Amino acid sequence: MGEPLDLKITGLSKSFGSLQVLRDLSLEVPDGQFITLLGPSGCGKTTFLRILAGFEAADRGTATLAGRDLLALPPHKRPVNTVFQNYALFPHLDVRENVAFGLRSKKIPNDEIRRRVDSVLEMVRIGELAARHPSELSGGQRQRVALARALAVEPDVLLLDEPMSALDAHLRHDLQLELRSLQRKTDTTFLLVTHDQDEAIAVSDRILVMDGGSIVQDGTAEDVWDRPVSKFVASFLGRANLLSAKRISASSVETPLGPLSVPRDPPWKEGTLAIRPEDIEIRDAAPACNGVRGTVAIRLFRGDHWELSVECGPVSLRVLTETDTHHEAGQELWLELSADDIQVLRD
């Protein structure tokens, strides 16, 4: 086994004129992890990827791979490869030659090119399409060709710039599973950029939530979903219900819904609570703790669940229920906001 190919980013910053796109971004990526940069358009995630690939220059900061200065290398000598949003396939080359292109540019012997191309085409399950041209392929097939081409040169880090954004929802779901499987088979570090929270949750070892050029939360999918640290993260992932609150004691706060028990001492006098719509329970009678009376204003069928908008005085709460439950608009009911499911945010 060779030296671990750990990626270390320190103080990476980038501005375009007066617009600062990256703000002292720092992170460490152990060799072989699947990392996703998740955030809205304009948060800096694609610029970060382009700097690692060599398509943009950082204003300041460092990036090292196994201790080697990555930013000092020209793009074609960096041990990284990129799968682009539009796949960037050569229309005049068939699938085999598209996949072989990077290997030929590196002067790899023909026998080795043939072996690698056959291996990677089999890995992404498109061996039977080797003689076709990109115009003869579906979107999902073109995406597999782009992945095969990137993996054929055996990069130390694979950069993926929203590679599934142009695909329909069903195909995206299937390819997310394949992408995760490929990463495990190759044991290559993957860095994926996306604004799709479902995609990030499905494939990632770690999710880096970005906003305004900074990483605002770094953790597993369970961490960022169950324990959001800020209003932005709580609302961006899963559209949590947010409640303004004033601290009463170490275990209770005053909110527009009335007093609520909370799981930990708030770090503020006035701040925000979050609770996921799926964590709010509907009860037949007033619960012993954190009970709220409300009226169903809207209900929407979402296929695998019902979504209710429940008016609770000045606050409208979003609540998700199972498909076998029946609640009509205008119905009054009790909600339980369990203290264990309430998140005390830092802002």
C-alpha positions in Angstrom: 0.0 0.0 0.0 1.2 3.5 -0.9 1.1 6.6 1.1 -2.5 7.7 2.0 -3.6 10.4 -0.5 -5.2 12.7 2.1 -6.4 16.1 0.7 -5.8 19.1 2.9 -7.2 22.6 2.1 -6.2 25.6 4.2 -7.5 29.2 4.0 -8.7 29.0 0.4 -10.1 32.3 -0.8 -11.3 33.6 -4.2 -12.9 36.8 -5.3 -14.2 38.0 -8.7 -13.9 41.8 -8.5 -15.7 42.9 -5.4 -17.6 39.6 -5.0 -15.9 37.2 -2.6 -16.8 33.7 -3.6 -14.7 31.7 -1.2 -13.8 32.8 2.3 -10.8 31.2 4.0 -12.2 27.7 3.3 -10.4 24.9 5.1 -11.0 21.2 5.3 -9.3 17.8 5.4 -10.4 14.8 3.3 -9.0 11.4 4.3 -8.1 9.2 1.4 -11.0 7.2 -0.1 -13.9 9.3 1.3 -17.0 10.4 -0.6 -17.4 14.1 0.2 -20.3 16.3 -1.0 -20.3 20.0 -1.1 -24.0 21.0 -0.8 -25.4 24.4 -1.1 -27.5 26.9 -3.2 -26.4 28.4 -6.4 -23.7 31.0 -5.9 -22.3 29.6 -2.6 -18.9 28.9 -4.0 -18.9 25.1 -4.3 -18.2 24.9 -8.1 -15.5 27.6 -7.8 -13.8 25.4 -5.2 -13.9 22.4 -7.5 -12.5 24.5 -10.4 -9.6 25.7 -8.3 -8.7 22.1 -7.4 -8.9 21.1 -11.1 -6.8 24.0 -12.1 -9.4 25.9 -14.1 -9.4 28.8 -11.6 -6.6 30.3 -9.5 -7.1 30.9 -5.8 -6.3 34.4 -4.4 -4.7 32.8 -1.4 -4.6 29.5 0.5 -3.1 26.1 0.0 -4.2 22.6 -1.3 -2.0 19.6 -0.7 -2.5 16.0 -1.7 -0.4 13.5 0.2 1.7 16.5 1.3 2.3 17.6 -2.3 1.4 21.2 -3.4 -1.6 20.6 -5.7 -2.0 24.3 -6.7 1.6 24.6 -7.9 0.9 22.0 -10.7 -0.5 22.8 -14.1 -4.0 21.3 -14.7 -2.8 18.5 -16.9 -0.3 17.3 -14.3 -2.7 17.3 -11.3 -3.7 13.8 -10.2 -7.4 14.7 -10.4 -10.0 14.4 -13.0 -13.4 16.1 -13.5 -16.8 14.9 -14.6 -18.7 18.0 -15.8 -22.3 18.9 -15.7 -22.6 18.6 -19.5 -20.3 15.6 -19.7 -18.1 17.3 -22.4 -17.9 14.2 -24.6 -16.3 14.4 -28.1 -19.1 14.0 -30.6 -16.9 12.6 -33.4 -15.4 9.8 -31.2 -17.2 6.6 -30.3 -17.5 5.5 -26.6 -14.3 3.5 -26.6 -12.2 6.4 -28.0 -13.9 8.9 -25.7 -12.9 6.8 -22.7 -9.4 6.2 -24.2 -8.7 9.9 -24.9 -7.0 10.7 -21.6 -4.9 7.6 -21.7 -3.7 8.3 -25.2 -2.7 11.9 -24.2 -0.6 10.4 -21.5 1.2 8.1 -24.0 0.0 4.9 -22.3 0.9 1.8 -24.4 -2.0 0.5 -26.5 -2.3 -2.9 -24.7 -2.6 -1.1 -21.4 -5.2 1.4 -22.9 -7.3 -1.6 -24.2 -7.1 -3.3 -20.8 -8.1 -0.2 -18.8 -10.9 0.8 -21.2 -12.4 -2.7 -21.2 -12.2 -2.8 -17.4 -13.8 0.6 -16.8 -16.6 0.1 -19.4 -17.4 -3.1 -17.7 -17.4 -1.4 -14.3 -20.0 1.2 -15.4 -21.9 -1.4 -17.4 -21.7 0.1 -20.9 -19.4 -2.4 -22.6 -22.0 -3.2 -25.2 -22.1 0.5 -26.2 -18.4 0.8 -27.0 -18.9 1.4 -30.7 -21.7 4.0 -30.4 -21.2 7.8 -30.6 -22.5 10.3 -28.0 -25.5 11.3 -30.2 -26.7 7.7 -30.1 -26.8 7.5 -26.3 -29.3 8.5 -23.6 -28.5 11.0 -20.9 -27.8 8.3 -18.4 -25.5 6.5 -20.9 -23.6 9.7 -21.6 -23.1 10.2 -17.9 -21.6 6.7 -17.6 -19.2 7.4 -20.5 -18.1 10.6 -18.7 -17.5 8.6 -15.5 -15.6 5.9 -17.4 -13.4 8.4 -19.1 -12.6 10.1 -15.8 -11.9 6.8 -14.0 -9.8 5.3 -16.8 -6.8 7.5 -16.0 -7.0 6.3 -12.3 -7.1 9.8 -10.7 -6.2 10.2 -7.0 -9.3 12.4 -6.6 -12.4 12.5 -8.8 -14.3 15.8 -9.0 -17.9 15.7 -9.9 -19.6 19.0 -10.9 -23.4 18.3 -10.6 -23.1 15.4 -13.0 -26.7 14.3 -12.6 -28.5 17.6 -12.7 -29.7 17.1 -16.3 -31.3 13.7 -15.7 -34.9 12.9 -14.7 -35.6 12.0 -11.1 -35.9 8.2 -11.6 -32.6 8.0 -13.5 -30.9 10.2 -11.0 -31.9 7.8 -8.2 -30.5 4.8 -10.0 -27.3 6.5 -10.9 -26.8 7.8 -7.3 -26.7 4.2 -6.2 -24.2 3.3 -9.0 -22.0 6.3 -8.2 -21.7 5.2 -4.5 -21.0 1.7 -5.6 -18.3 2.9 -8.0 -16.6 4.9 -5.3 -16.5 1.9 -3.0 -15.1 -0.4 -5.8 -12.3 2.0 -6.8 -11.6 3.3 -3.2 -11.0 6.7 -4.9 -11.7 10.0 -3.1 -14.8 11.6 -4.7 -15.7 15.3 -4.3 -19.2 15.9 -5.5 -20.8 19.3 -5.9 -24.6 19.5 -5.8 -27.6 21.6 -4.7 -29.7 18.4 -4.4 -30.1 17.5 -0.7 -31.5 14.0 -1.5 -28.5 13.3 -3.7 -26.0 14.4 -1.0 -27.7 12.4 1.7 -27.8 9.2 -0.5 -24.1 9.0 -1.5 -22.0 10.8 1.0 -19.6 9.8 3.8 -19.6 13.5 4.8 -21.6 16.5 3.7 -20.1 20.0 3.7 -23.0 22.5 3.7 -21.9 25.8 2.1 -23.3 29.3 2.3 -21.7 32.5 1.2 -18.4 31.0 0.4 -17.9 29.3 3.7 -18.5 25.8 5.1 -21.3 26.3 7.7 -21.6 22.6 8.8 -19.5 19.6 8.2 -20.7 16.1 9.2 -22.4 12.9 8.2 -25.8 12.9 6.6 -27.3 12.1 9.9 -25.4 14.9 11.6 -26.5 17.6 9.3 -30.1 16.4 9.1 -30.8 15.6 12.7 -28.5 18.2 14.3 -28.4 21.3 12.1 -26.4 24.1 13.7 -28.0 27.1 12.2 -31.2 28.5 10.7 -29.7 28.2 7.2 -28.9 24.5 7.5 -32.2 23.7 9.2 -34.2 25.4 6.5 -32.1 24.3 3.5 -32.1 20.6 4.4 -35.6 19.3 4.8 -37.3 22.7 5.4 -37.5 22.4 9.2 -40.0 24.5 11.1 -38.3 27.4 12.7 -39.5 29.1 15.9 -38.2 32.3 17.6 -37.6 31.7 21.3 -36.6 33.5 24.5 -34.7 31.6 27.2 -36.6 31.1 30.4 -34.3 28.5 32.1 -31.8 25.8 31.3 -34.6 23.6 30.0 -37.4 25.8 28.8 -38.1 28.7 26.4 -41.0 31.0 25.6 -42.2 30.8 21.9 -45.1 32.1 19.9 -46.6 28.7 20.6 -46.2 29.1 24.3 -43.6 27.7 26.7 -41.7 24.7 25.4 -39.2 22.3 27.1 -35.9 22.0 25.2 -33.2 19.3 25.3 -30.3 21.6 26.3 -29.6 25.0 27.7 -29.8 27.6 25.0 -26.6 29.5 24.4 -28.6 32.7 23.9 -31.2 34.9 25.6 -33.2 35.1 22.3 -32.7 32.7 19.4 -34.2 30.0 17.2 -35.5 26.5 17.6 -36.0 24.0 14.7 -38.1 20.8 14.5 -38.5 18.6 11.4 -42.0 18.2 10.0 -41.7 14.4 10.3 -40.9 14.7 14.1 -44.1 16.4 15.0 -46.7 13.9 16.3 -50.5 14.2 16.1 -52.2 13.3 19.3 -55.8 12.5 20.2 -55.6 14.5 23.5 -53.3 17.1 25.0 -49.8 15.6 25.6 -48.2 15.9 29.0 -45.4 18.1 27.6 -45.0 20.5 24.6 -48.6 20.1 23.5 -49.8 22.6 20.9 -53.4 23.0 19.7 -53.9 23.7 16.0 -56.2 23.7 13.0 -55.4 22.0 9.7 -55.4 24.7 7.0 -54.1 22.7 4.0 -53.3 19.1 3.3 -51.3 17.8 0.3 -50.9 14.2 -0.8 -47.2 13.6 -1.6 -47.4 9.9 -2.7 -45.6 8.3 0.3 -47.0 10.8 2.9 -49.4 13.6 3.6 -48.2 17.1 4.2 -50.3 19.2 6.5 -50.1 22.9 7.2 -51.4 23.4 10.7 -52.3 26.9 12.0 -51.3 27.2 15.6 -52.2 30.8 16.5 -49.6 33.1 14.9 -47.5 30.1 13.6 -48.1 27.7 10.7 -46.4 24.4 11.3 -45.5 21.9 8.5 -46.3 18.4 9.6 -45.8 15.1 7.7 -48.0 12.1 8.4 -48.4 8.5 7.1 -50.6 7.8 4.1 -53.1 5.8 6.2 -53.9 8.8 8.4 -56.9 11.1 7.6 -57.0 14.7 8.6 -59.3 17.2 6.8 -58.9 20.9 6.3 -60.6 22.7 9.2 -60.0 19.9 11.7 -58.7 20.8 15.1 -56.0 18.6 16.6 -53.2 18.3 19.2 -49.6 18.3 18.2 -46.7 17.1 20.3 -43.3 18.7 19.8 -41.1 16.3 21.8 -38.2 18.0 23.5 -35.9 15.3 22.2 -36.7 16.3 18.6 -36.3 20.1 19.1 -33.0 21.5 17.9 -31.5 24.5 19.7 -29.8 26.5 17.0 -26.8 28.7 17.4 -28.5 31.7 15.8 
